[in-house]
Amino acid sequence: MPHDSTPCSQKCAADHVASKATGVSATASPTDPNLGQILQDLQSNTANDESETPRSTKRQCNLVLTPELFEHLLRTHSKALASSPTSTRYTQSYVSNSQPAYYSNAKYKEISSKGIKPLYNGSEQQLIPFLTKLDLRRQHEGWAPATYVTIDNKKHDLTTHFALISETDINLATSARWESQDIEQHKHTIGHDTYNAGLLAMVITNSLTDDFMNTLIHRIPSSLRNDGTYLLWAVSHNIHHNNIAFHEHIRDKIRLATLAAQDNDIDKYIITLKNYLKMITPLSGSTSTETGLLTYILKELKL
């Protein structure tokens, strides 16, 4: 009977890798050239052990193919294995681990839907700080488009000009997407308007106290409770129900803002004023009122 001259450790390595990578029995021989390259690398790693092991008719496999070694070999040859039909499923499972978790829908939701801290309790004093934090947070978020609403071909920012939007307007702007025939596909498609609206709803829900959320949810139509655009509008309108009342509220805050309240820090004072002023949309005939605010600001700054 002819004597098999293949070193034992090489043969065992071939059996292990062929079995792992191709899904066939350990006695099968790999025919894929890419797998052959892996075997050569594995064999070269054990060449020193082979030279020190005396040949005998009774062979023992000293090589242990650990999961770590197998993974290292696959990662090293992942590019070559990508085109190998015999190892596709292993290549995919290991190479995918090197992709950012961002591409996983569930992971993307987990990261993007984190709430804003501290939780907003629905108070008048904390509304503008909450909206300011939301504005900063959305700069690098995929759900940012859901914080805007288009009415009569005009785009409105719901973190600043929410008071311009009536309940009828927000209903018309948000209800259509949830009535689409393709709703099941749209609400699971990253980047779609419906998906963004649902994601924003998670962000807002995670940013509110339980008491305020329980109060707010009963003021929203049941069919729109998963729409972040509607939720954001409702959060703001819980305090201010129309544009005129909101503007007067902002003007009062500007009049009451003082340098003393900002520790006599002029930069802080100016930032506070800017946060208030950006929320005021000029109204027809409001020139005298705004001039009055400017006069007050200059007086406070002693200019």
Buried (B, 14 or more C-beta within 10 A) or exposed (E): EEEEEEBBBBBBBBBBBBBBBBEEEEEEEBEBEBBBBBBEBBBEBBEEEBEEBEEEEEBEEEBEBEEEBBBEBBBEBBEBBEEBEBBEEBBEEBBEEEEEEEEEEEEBBEEBBEBBEEBBBBEEEBBBEBBBBBBEBBEEBBBBBBBBBEBEEEEBBBBBBBBBBBBEBBBEBBBEBBEEEEEEEBBEBBEBBBBBBBBBBBBBBBBBBEEBBEEBBEEBEEEBBBBBBBBBBBBBBBBBEEBEEBBEBBBEBBEEBEBEEBEEEEEEBEEBBEBBBBBBBEEEEEEEEBEEBEEBBEEBEEE
